[in-house]
Amino acid sequence: MDPRYDAVVDALRGCHGVAVGFSGGADSTLLLACARAAVGAEHVVALTAVTPYMVRQEIGDAVGLATELGIRHELVEMDMPAGVQDNPPDRCYRCKHRMYGLLSERARLLGVNKLLDASNLDDADCSRPALHALHDLGITTPFIEHGIDKEAVRAISQALGLPTWHKPSNACLLTRMPHNHPVSMRELQCVEEAERLLHDMGFESVRVRCHGHLARIEVAPAQRIRLMQQADEIAQALHALGFRHVCADLFGYRHGSMSEPGI
């Protein structure tokens, strides 16, 4: 086993109780497993914030994974934070600050004073506003502290037999919208339905970027040819969801494309 995993577990052993901000992704599932190994399942609680702009499937995944790991799990409802409805460049700070404020309150009500976030070393970019929010709130990030990056998360998760070891990374639906664009629930629902449709068709790493009435589809480079082969079917399906125009991004899927210059 990777000694960094042992270091995280050892660092948590003295805690009387641990709460984990739990999305159901590879990072937070591994952190939940670390906490369970350190203090026992009965002293761990998984807290999932339910926001208007998260993918609904992620909630179901989180519930199922917490049950599989034998961990108490609570859903914490969260409204759209002030200003986030306009999708500003600092939306991640606003969201994360509000989210972990609520999770901290719930943890305290449960008698747990140690709240953890599963950001990994690849997230430790000083320009990332979400990490600034965690720092401002004093939230512990064990993977960053112990040098665990995404590659290590996947390798350790596979060694532990966690089903999320190869789960694709996901992000909130706001990342599919341009900055400084007022976001409607209708747009969020259309994007979520479009991505679900593409996933059901077998496209793995996929994003549907929303530019008003235009949907820009990003898929893994290896699946671009297949995307074009099924273009008619996909265009008709997305048109039925409300998009007037449907196009394929020839660069393929890439993280954070809505933040690129000129977008």
Beta strands, then each sheet from edge to edge (+ up, - down):
strand 1: 18-21
strand 2: 44-50
strand 3: 72-77
strand 4: 115-116
strand 5: 206-211
strand 6: 214-219
strand 7: 245-248
sheet 1: 3+ 2+ 1+ 4+
sheet 2: 5+ 6- 7-
end
